[in-house]
Amino acid sequence: MNADFSKILDMLPFLIPLFLIELVLLVIALIDVIRREKVTGNNKVVWILVIVLFQVIGPVVYFIFGRKESNIDGD
């Protein structure tokens, strides 16, 4: 069991930056979906669940497919 814990400690310098990147991506995606008036499908709750439940993949999918850019005339 100590060998397993030692392996985790050895990997910690690589895991901490990955965790921080995931956390920042999650927060930015949540802020964006809450502030944005229009999202694809007009269902913010579904996008929030996708972002939170699917961790790294969820925010990436939201940024690629979920954001609906509004035109200058308000559409």
TORKOL-4160 file (C-alpha; in steps of 0.2 Angstrom, whole numbers, padded with zeros to 4 digits, m for minus):
75
<pt num="1" X="0000" Y="0000" Z="0000"/>
<pt num="2" X="0015" Y="0012" Z="0003"/>
<pt num="3" X="0021" Y="0008" Z="m0014"/>
<pt num="4" X="0004" Y="0014" Z="m0022"/>
<pt num="5" X="0004" Y="0030" Z="m0011"/>
<pt num="6" X="0023" Y="0033" Z="m0016"/>
<pt num="7" X="0018" Y="0032" Z="m0034"/>
<pt num="8" X="0004" Y="0045" Z="m0032"/>
<pt num="9" X="0016" Y="0057" Z="m0023"/>
<pt num="10" X="0028" Y="0055" Z="m0037"/>
<pt num="11" X="0015" Y="0060" Z="m0050"/>
<pt num="12" X="0008" Y="0075" Z="m0039"/>
<pt num="13" X="0018" Y="0088" Z="m0049"/>
<pt num="14" X="0009" Y="0082" Z="m0065"/>
<pt num="15" X="m0008" Y="0080" Z="m0057"/>
<pt num="16" X="m0009" Y="0097" Z="m0049"/>
<pt num="17" X="m0008" Y="0107" Z="m0065"/>
<pt num="18" X="m0020" Y="0096" Z="m0073"/>
<pt num="19" X="m0032" Y="0098" Z="m0059"/>
<pt num="20" X="m0030" Y="0117" Z="m0060"/>
<pt num="21" X="m0033" Y="0118" Z="m0079"/>
<pt num="22" X="m0049" Y="0107" Z="m0077"/>
<pt num="23" X="m0055" Y="0118" Z="m0063"/>
<pt num="24" X="m0052" Y="0135" Z="m0073"/>
<pt num="25" X="m0060" Y="0127" Z="m0088"/>
<pt num="26" X="m0075" Y="0122" Z="m0078"/>
<pt num="27" X="m0077" Y="0139" Z="m0070"/>
<pt num="28" X="m0075" Y="0149" Z="m0086"/>
<pt num="29" X="m0087" Y="0138" Z="m0095"/>
<pt num="30" X="m0100" Y="0140" Z="m0081"/>
<pt num="31" X="m0098" Y="0159" Z="m0081"/>
<pt num="32" X="m0100" Y="0160" Z="m0100"/>
<pt num="33" X="m0116" Y="0149" Z="m0100"/>
<pt num="34" X="m0124" Y="0159" Z="m0086"/>
<pt num="35" X="m0120" Y="0176" Z="m0094"/>
<pt num="36" X="m0124" Y="0172" Z="m0112"/>
<pt num="37" X="m0141" Y="0176" Z="m0117"/>
<pt num="38" X="m0142" Y="0162" Z="m0131"/>
<pt num="39" X="m0135" Y="0145" Z="m0130"/>
<pt num="40" X="m0137" Y="0131" Z="m0143"/>
<pt num="41" X="m0154" Y="0124" Z="m0140"/>
<pt num="42" X="m0159" Y="0138" Z="m0127"/>
<pt num="43" X="m0157" Y="0126" Z="m0113"/>
<pt num="44" X="m0144" Y="0132" Z="m0100"/>
<pt num="45" X="m0148" Y="0119" Z="m0087"/>
<pt num="46" X="m0143" Y="0105" Z="m0099"/>
<pt num="47" X="m0127" Y="0114" Z="m0104"/>
<pt num="48" X="m0123" Y="0117" Z="m0085"/>
<pt num="49" X="m0126" Y="0098" Z="m0082"/>
<pt num="50" X="m0115" Y="0093" Z="m0097"/>
<pt num="51" X="m0101" Y="0105" Z="m0091"/>
<pt num="52" X="m0101" Y="0099" Z="m0073"/>
<pt num="53" X="m0104" Y="0080" Z="m0075"/>
<pt num="54" X="m0092" Y="0078" Z="m0090"/>
<pt num="55" X="m0077" Y="0087" Z="m0082"/>
<pt num="56" X="m0064" Y="0091" Z="m0095"/>
<pt num="57" X="m0074" Y="0085" Z="m0110"/>
<pt num="58" X="m0090" Y="0095" Z="m0105"/>
<pt num="59" X="m0083" Y="0112" Z="m0105"/>
<pt num="60" X="m0073" Y="0108" Z="m0122"/>
<pt num="61" X="m0090" Y="0102" Z="m0130"/>
<pt num="62" X="m0099" Y="0118" Z="m0124"/>
<pt num="63" X="m0086" Y="0129" Z="m0131"/>
<pt num="64" X="m0086" Y="0120" Z="m0148"/>
<pt num="65" X="m0105" Y="0117" Z="m0150"/>
<pt num="66" X="m0115" Y="0126" Z="m0136"/>
<pt num="67" X="m0110" Y="0144" Z="m0138"/>
<pt num="68" X="m0122" Y="0153" Z="m0150"/>
<pt num="69" X="m0114" Y="0169" Z="m0155"/>
<pt num="70" X="m0127" Y="0184" Z="m0156"/>
<pt num="71" X="m0127" Y="0195" Z="m0171"/>
<pt num="72" X="m0125" Y="0214" Z="m0170"/>
<pt num="73" X="m0144" Y="0216" Z="m0174"/>
<pt num="74" X="m0148" Y="0206" Z="m0159"/>
<pt num="75" X="m0152" Y="0189" Z="m0167"/>
